[in-house]
Amino acid sequence: MPQRIIVIGAGFAGLAAATSLAEKGYDVTILEKNDMPGGRARVFQAEGFTFDMGPSWYWMPDVFETYFARFGKKPSDYYKLVRLDPSYSVVFGPDDVVHLPAGLENLETLFEQMEPGSGPKLREFLKQASYKYNVGMNNFVWKPSRSVTEFLSLKLLYDVTRLDVFQSFATHARKFFKNPRLLEIIEFPVLFLGATPENTPAMYSMMNYAEMAMGTWYPMGGMHEIVKAMVSLAEEKGVKILLNQTVKKIDVLKNKAQRVVTNEGIFETDVVVAGADYNHVETNLVETVNRNYDDAYWQKRVMAPSSLLFYLGISKRIPRLQHHTLFFDEDFKVHAQEIYDTPRWPSKPLFYASTPSKTDPSVAPAGCENLFLLIPVAPDLIDDDTTRERYFDLIMDRLEAYVGEDIRNYILYKRSYAHSDFKQDYNAFRGNAYGLANTLTQTALLKPSLKNKKVNNLFYTGQLTVPGPGVPPSLISGLVVADEVAKEFA
């Protein structure tokens, strides 16, 4: 049994893989490029504000429970969760706002008010979505997807026929709802999956079940509390986490990775698990002959959106905003097309505002507001300062019109973040924020493999391999790859 394992990257997938491997008895070291663990879920403080840099939605609480339970722990051992009510609000216009309540009965009542007859239809929609969630989470996402034989069973074939894999999300949703507002609410979660609702498989209604039935939660202190919990658990299991370690090269001899070279030194190893950007590892860290995929392959990949982000510290409280507020006061279809079909900076973007200080007073000074703004945009765009400021003014005009107050003159702190930052901090392929799009041709076996086909002891984990992007899938990815390493090198 090999003893030494190097994990590259201390994001959710890297931390999960390292902790699982340490639990299995390996000597595990994580090499992290940045000055703190967490990857896209890093945190920073400024002017008394605490800003989560990336993920802000806590969905699929069962995945976090499963993760910590694997090590005999519970999320509540590390952080306190509160369920948000409303889960979030959707702004369709200055006086046209829908607050999505917690609890299915309340949701059914809301849907019935907006479209008579849609309450029972929501119940049936979520019943089907529940089946997809349970089958998807229990039978598919935990598979390493290295061989078609993993999926060759009558039960799985039966499940696939009921998952609506070959029907579009848009078509499926319109079997239940007609009201344009309800359709946009139902279609909202797929906006970040990497395709328009017309090109997203209907199986992803499982996201609606996760959102509506399982609820939207928040860990007090911020999303980085999850990272702190995972780091604590990893170190308890003996994982060594080394920061400010920029990996320069993976030395491969006789089809095996022998050592990892960083800006700080050389690390001998028996196995490498790369939680860094998959394309970056392939393109820059191993020689061309040892790559799984060539440049042509990567250029054909369909990416989920990138993001233009703004972190704002405001010296007063802001009315009307909830913890999560979606601004759908422009055309949903046009913005989606400008992300996926004709990639460009959006003409009239939708955007999202997170105000965690509405729930958590610890993230902002007394009487102040912590405001996080996000515009989903196409990957691989040029994000110069002029462009960033133009979009900042554009969405601030709409935000101030909605709340009915000046905000810009009360900004104590402001920071923007976009494509070039994702590339610099995470070596993100094409400046992506969310990874590969969840299209039918990029699912399971059709995703980049978690195992290098030419280097016997090099594995991959994270949002560019199975099962896909997002915090819960990244946790699962780390556990799955750890199990694969143990199978091959026990």
N, C-alpha and C positions, 0 to 999 in steps of 0.2 A: 504493500500500500504506500503510494507516494505521501510524503509528509507535508511538503511546503506548497502552498497555493497563494498566488498573487491575484488579487481582484483589483482591476483598474476602474476607479470611480466609486465614490461614496454616495451615489444617489440611492433612491429606494431599492432598485434592483440589485445594485452592488452590495448594499448593506444586508439585504435579505439573503443573498447568495452566501456572503461571508459568514453570517451568523449561523445559517444552516450547516455549512461545511465545518465550522468550528465545533458545532454540536455533535457532528459525526466523528470528531477526533482529529481533524486536520489542523496544521499550523498555518493560520491564515493571516495575511497582511493585506490591507487595503492601501493603495496608492491613489491619493486624491490630488487633482491638479490645483484646486482652489484652497483658500485659507480656512474653510469650514466644510463639514460634510453636508449633504442634503441635495446636491445637484441643483436642479431647477427649483427645489423647495428650500433654498437658502433663505436667510433672513438678514436684515440690516437695521441699524438704529440711527436716527438723525433727529436732532432738535427735540428729543424726548419722545419721538414716535418710533414704533416698532413695525417694520414693513415685511410681510411675507412677500418673497420675490416672485413666486410662481403660483402653484396650485392654491385655490381658495375654496373649492367645493369639496365637502366631505360627504361622499356618497358611498354606497355599498359597505355599510358598517360591518356586515358579516365577514367580509374579506379581512378586515383588520382584526376582528375577533379570532378568525381562523389562524391568522399569522401568529399572533401572540400566544394563542393556545398551543401551538406546536412546541413552544418552549416552556409550557406550564405557566403562562402569564395571561393577563387580561389588559385591554387598553386602559381600564380604570386604575391599574397599578401605576400608570405613568401620567395620565392626563384626564381631565374632566370634560365629558361631552355634553353639549346642550343641543336639543333639537330646535331648529328655527321655525317660528310661526309668525308671519307667513314664511314659507320656504324661500320664496323670492317674489318679486313684483315685476310685472311687464308693463312698460310704458308704451302705449300705441299713439299717444298724443297728449297735449297738455292736460286735458280733462278726461282722458281715456286710459285708465290704469286698471290692471287686473292684479289682485293680490292672491297668490296661490297658497291656500291654507294648508296646514299640516292635518293629516287624517283623511282617510278615503271618503267618509260620509260627508265631510265638509267640501271636499273636492267635487263629489257628485252633485251636491247642491249648487255649487258655483257653475258647473257645466250646464246643469239644467236651466239655470237662470239665463245663461248666455245663448243656449240653443235648446228649446223644449224637446225632450226626448233623449237628450244626450247623456243624462245621468246614468241610466241603465246601460247605454252604449259604452260609456267609460268603464263601467264595471266589467263588461264583456271584453273590452279592449285590454284591460289590465289583467284579466284572467288568462288571456292568451299570452300576454307579455310575461306573466308569472311563469308559465310553462317554459317559455323560451329562456328566461333567466335561469331557472333551475336546471334545465338541460344544458344550456350553454356553460354555466358556471361549474356544474358537477361533472359533465361528460366531455367537454371540449377544451376549455381554456387551460386545464391542468395537463393537457397532453403536450409532449415535447415536439410533436409534429415532425418527426424525423423519418417516418415511414408510413405509407398508406395502410399498412397492416394494423396500425393503431385504430383505424376507423372502420375496419372490416368486421362488423357484427350486425346481426339483424336488428338488434335494439337501436344501435346508432343510426342505421339506415332508416328505420322507422321514425326516429326523432328528427332526422334531417328533413323528412317529408313534411313535418309539422312546424318547422322553423321558418317557413316562408323565405328560404334562402334565395329563391329565384324571382321573387316579387319585390317591387320597389317599395320603399318606405312610404313614399307619397301616395301610391295607389292603395296601399294597405290602410293608411290613415283615413283616406276619403271614403272607405267603406263604412266608417263609423261616424265621421263628423263632416259638416258642411260649412259651419261658421268659420270665416277666414281667421278670426282671432284665435279660436280654439285650435285650428290647424297649425298656426305659427307656434302656439304654446307646445303642442305635441311634437312638432318638428324641431324645436329649438335644440334638444340635446345632440341631434345628429349634425348640427352645424360644425362641430369640432371633430367629427369623425373622418372627414377628408373627402366628402363628396356632397353634392346636392341631394335633397331627399329623393329626387327622381332617380338617382344613381346609387342610392344606399340600400342594401338589402333590408327587407322588412323584419328580418330577425332582430334588428337592433331596436325594435320596440322594447326589448329587454331593458334598455336604458330608461324608458319611461316608468317601468316597474321599479327600478332601483330608485329613481327620483321621487315618484309619487307615493309608492306604497312603503318603501323602506325609509324615506325621509331625507331631509337635508340637515346635516349636523355641523357643529363647529367645536373644535377643541379649544377650550379656554387657554389664552396665551398665544394662540395662532397656530397655523398649520405646521410651523417648524417644531412644535411640541411633539409631533409624530416622529420627526427626525431625531430629536433628542432622546425619545424613548427607544428608538431603534439603535442608536449609538450606545446608550446605556446597556441595553441587552447584549449587543455585539461584544462590548468590552467585558461584560460579565462572563461571556462564553470564551474569552481569551483572544478575540480579534484585536490585532494591532492596526490602528488607523494613523497613517502618516500623511500630513497635509503638505501643501505647496510642492507636490511631487509631479512635475510635468513629464509624462512618459514620452521618451524620444524614439524608442525602438524596442521591438521584441525580437531577440536573437533566436533564430531557428536553425538547429543542426540535426540532420538525420530525421527530418519530419517531426521534430519535437521542439517546443519552445523551451530553451534552456535558461534564459535570463531576461529580465526586463530592465532596460536602461532608462534612467530618469535624469533630470537636471541635477539631482542630488547624489546619485550613485548607481550602483549595479546591484540587482536583487536576483539571486539564484532561485530557481523555482522548479517544481515538478509539473504543475498545471497552472495555466493562466485562464482566468475568467474576465473577459473584457466587458465592463459595464459602461465604458465610454461610448461615444457615438460610433456605431458599427462601420459606417462608411469611412470615418477618420481612421479607425484601426486598420481597415483593409487598405486604404490608400496611402497612409503615412507611417504606419508602425511595423508592417510586415512587407517583405519583398514581393514584387509583382507575381512571382511564380507561386507564392503561397496564399494568394487571394482566393476567396470563394467566388467573387463576382468581379467582372471588369467594369470599366467606366460606362460602357453602353448600357449595361444592366441597371446601374444606379440612375442614369439619366432617364430611364423609362419608368422609374418608380413614381407613383402618385403620392404626393405628400399631403398630410393634414396641414391646417393653416399654421402660419407664424403669427406673431402678435406685435402690436405697438402698445406698449405699456407706459403708464404714468403713475408714479408714486407721489402723492401730495399730502403734506401736512397742513391742515387748515386751522386757523386760529379762532374758529367759532364752530358751533354746531350747525349742521345743515338740515333743514326741514325736508320732509317728504321722502327722503331716501330710506330704503330698508337696508338690511345687511347685504342682500343681493338684489340689485335692480338691473333689469335688462331694458335697454332702450331700442325698441322695435318701431320707432316712429318714422322710419324710412322703409323702402321696399325690401323685404326679406330676399326675394328671388334675385333681384338685381345684385345685391351685395354677395350672395352665394355664387352667382355666376362670375363675379369679378374676383372671387377667390379661386374657383375651381375650373371654370370653362374658358375664360379669357383673362388670365392672371394679370392684375394691375392694381395700383392703388385705388381703393373704392371711391366712387363718385359721391355717394351719400351713405356712409357706413352706419351699420348698426354698432352699438357698443355696449359695454357692461361696466357697471359701477359696483364695487365692493366697499362697504363701509363697516369694517369689523368693529369699530368703536361704538356702533349702535348696540352691540352685544357684549363687548369686552372692554371695560374702561382701562385695562392695563396697556393697551396698544397706542394710547394717545394721552397727552397731558390733559388735566381737568379743563373742561369747557372747550376742548378742541375736537377735531374730527380727523380720522385716518381714512384717506380716500385713495382707492386703487382703481384706475381706469384701464380698460382693455378694449382694443379694436382688433378683431380677428382679420388677418390680411393674408394674401397669397405669400408663399415662401419666395426667397430669392429676389426680393425687390431692393432697390437702392434706398437706404433710409437716412439721408443726410439731415442735418439739423433743420434746414428750411422746411423740408417735408414734414418732419416731426412737429414743428411749431404750427404749421398750417392745419394739421389734423387736431392738434391740441385746441386751437382756437375754434375750430369747427364744432367739436363735441362740447366744448365748454359753453359755447353760445346756446346749444340745445339744453345742456344741463342747467344752466342758470335760468333759462326761460321756464324750465319745468319746476324748479324749486322756488322761483319767484324772488331770488336774492342774488346779489353779487357774491361771487366766490373768489374770483381771481385776485382781488385786492386784499384777500385774507390769507394768501398762500405764504406759509412760513418756510416750507421746504418743497422742492420739486425736483424730480429725477425722471428721465425717460429711459426706455429700454426697448430695443428692437433687433432686427436681423443681425446687424454687425456685432451686437453684444452677445447674442446667442452663439455666434460663430467664435467670438473671442473667448467667452467663458466656458463653453461646452463643446467646442469644435463641431457645432451643429451643422449637419449636412443641409446646404441651401438655406441656412438660417432658420431651420424649422423650430417650432416650439412644441409640437405635439407628436412628432414622429410620422410613421407611415399612415396613409389613409386606410380606413377599414373598408376597402372595396372587396367585391367577391373574388377578384383575381389577386388579392393580397391578403388572403385569409389562410390560417393554419399552414398546411404544407406549402402554400404559395408565398409565404413570408420568407425573408432571409433566414437561413438555417441557424439554429443555436450552436451548431458544432462546425468547426472548420473542417473541410473535407480533405485538406492536404496536410494539416498540422495536427497530429494525433492528440495533442493535449491542450488545444486552444478552443475555448468556448466563448459564446456571446450571450449577453443578457441585456434587457432593457427595452425601450420603446420601439426599436427598429427590428426586433425579432418577436417571437411568440411570447405571450398572446397578443400584445399590441400596446398602444399608448394609454396613458392615464396612470394615476397613482395605484389603484388596486391591481390592474394588470401588471404593473412593474413589480409590485410585491410578489405576485404569483410567478412572474418570469424568473425572479431570483431564486425562489424555492424550487421551481422546476429544473433549472439548470444545475442547481446543487445536487438534486437527486440523480441527474444524468451523470454528473462527474463521479458520484459515489458508485453508480452502477458499473462504470467502466474502469474505475481505479480502486475498487475495494480490495 
